[in-house]
């Protein structure tokens, strides 16, 4: 009888040890899932979503591309470059010559070798202040960029972009067709119809315009011009 009790106790202790090991592994996994971060100094603003920074530890200079946003270009067709200079100026105002914190997601670099990051300004105590990626979207200086790999702040960034569009802030109130008073009102809808993957755009007054909803997390887009819609391979829906 005593041997049975000792055997049972040994089994229970063994199970407890396994449980504690698993809990410890989960704890460390949770710790490792916290985003890696690095403090740098901004040396140059390249455009509305790209900066050149200096590593404060080894003085390495490298380029940083903001995750989750797409600011207008400085040159190119109107649909690409409208509001580009304003976006760059706002980026300069926010971060130029300042220390900022870079927070990383899954992908560390893009195909051009630029470091991908969420960027934060720092307050007097060295704590996070302005989430720059989010701010630029909130104020209409950039479009939301759907990144299916780096999703840490994806929902918040998408909501910020939609909010700016709803109020026609920044590019959303300035870069649209003249017939819509400069507002970006074209709906770009992406989805499957039967077995076909299709992209349609809807102008105000079109048959399905009012019932078409824009979900940025499902590749839908607010478009500013017909030229932009066509360049992005959207086709006109039923009028």
N, C-alpha and C positions, 0 to 999 in steps of 0.2 A: 504493500500500500504506500509506504514511504517512498519507494523508488518511483512509483507512478506520479506522486506529487512533485518529486524533484524533476521528473521528465517534463511534466506539464509546465512547471515554473520555467524551465530552460526554454521551452518553446515560446512561452509568453515573452520572456526577455528577448529572445531572438526576433520576434515580431516587432517588439517595441524598438529595437535597434534599427530594424529596416525602416520603420515608420519615421524615426528621427532622421535617418539618412535622407529619405525622400523629401521630408520637410526642409532639411538643410539645402538640398539641391534646388528646390523651388525658390527658396529665399535668395540663393546666389544668382539663379536665373533672373529673378525679378530685379536684383541689383544691376546685373549686366545689361538689362533691357533699357536702363536709363540712358538717354541720349548723351553721347560724348560731346564735350564742348571745349572750345579754345578761345582765349582772349587775344585779339590782334589790334593793330592800329591801321586805320584806313588812310591810304596814301593817295589814292586817285579814284575818281568816279568815271567809269567808262560809259555807262548809260543808266537807264532807269532801273535795271535789275542786275548790273554787273559792276563790281568794284575791284580795285587792286589793293592788297593789304600787306602789312609786314608782320611776320611772326615775332612777338616780343622776346622770345627765348633765344632764337638763333639768327634773327634779322633776315630770314628768308622772305622774298617777295613773291606773292602768288595771286592769281585771280580767283574771285569768288562769284559764283552765279547763284542768285537767290532761288530757293526752292519754292515751287508751287505758284509762281507768278510769271507773267510774260508782259514786260513793259514794251511800249512801242519802240520801233527802231528809230535811229537818228536820220537815216536816209532810206530811200526806197519809195515804192508806190504810196499814194496818200493813205490807203487803208492800213498800211504797215507803219507809217511814220507820223501820222496825225497824233499830236500830243507827246511826241518823243522828246522834244527839248524841255517841255514842262516836267516830264517824268525825271529826266536827268537832273534838272535844277532842284526838284524836291528831294531827290536822293542825296545830292550834295548838301542841302540844308540839314538833312537828318544825320549824316554820318561822316562827312569829310573831315579829316584831321582828328577824328575821335577814336577812342578805344571802344571796340565793340566785341560782343561775344558771338562766336559762331557755334551753332548747335547742329549736329549732323544726324542724318537719317541712314537708310540702308546703303544707298550708293554714295560713295565719297567723292567721285569725280564724274564729269560728263565726258562725251566723246571728244571734246576739244581740250581735255585736260584741266578744265576749270574745277575748282573745289565747289561742291554743292552744299549749301547751308541755309539754315534759318538764322537771321541776323537780328541781334538785339543791341540797342544802345544801353549804356550803363549810367546809373545815377551816381551821386557823389559818394555813396557807400560801396560802389562797385556791384550793386545789384541790378538785375534786369529792369529796364525801363520801357522803352518802346520796342514792340515786336515789329521790325521794319517791313517784313514781307506782308504782314497783315495790314499795317497802316497804309501802305501804298495801294492795296486793294480797296480798303475802306474809303479812301478818298478819290478813287477813280483814276489813279495814275498807272494802273496795270490791269491786265486781264488775268483771270484764274487760269492756271495751267494744270490740266489733269495728268498727274504723274501716278501711274498704277503701281509703281515700286516704292516710292517714298511718300508715305501716307500719314505720317505722324500728326500733322495739323491740317489734313486735307479738308475735313468737314468745316472747320472754322474759317479756313481760307475761302472756300466756296461760298459760305454764308456772307462773308465780308464783300465779296465781289457782287453778289446778287443785291445786297443792300445798297451798294454804290450805284448800281444800275437803276434800282427802283427810284432813287433820288436824282438820277441823271447827273451825278457828280463827275468832274474831270472829263475824261475822254468820252464818257457815255452821253454827255450833253453837248458835245462839240464836234464829234467826228462822223455824225450820221449824214444821210442824204438831205439835200436842201429841201426836198418835198416833205420831209418830216421835221423841219426846223432844226436840223443838225443833231437831232436825237437818234441814238442807236436803237431802232425799234424792230429790226428784222430778226425773226426767230429761226435759228438753225436747229432742226430736229433730226436726230440720228436714231435709227432702230431697224428692226427686222419687220418686213412686210412679206408674209409667207416665208419662203426660204431665202429671201434676198435682203442683204444688208444695204440700206439706202440712206442718203442724206438729202433732206429737202429743206428749202427755206420758204418762209411765209412772210409776205408783206402785210402791213395793216390793211384790213378790208378783204383779204383773201378768205376763201371759203372756210378753211380750218384754222385761221389765225387765232381767234379767241379761245378755242378749246385746246390749243397746243401749249403745253407747259414746258418750261425750260428747267432741266435737271443737269446741272454742271457735272455732277458725279457720274452721269451716264452719257457723257460726250456731247450733250446739247450745248449750244452756244448762243449768246446774243451777238448779232452781227451788225456792223455799222453801215456798210454799203453793199450794193448789189455786186460790185466788183470784188469785194472781199468774199462774199458768198460763193461766187463762181470760182475764184482762185482756190478756195478750200473745197472745191468739188461738191458743193450743194447744188441741187437742181430745184427749179421753181416748182412749188406744189400747185395744186389746183387753185385757180383764181376764183 
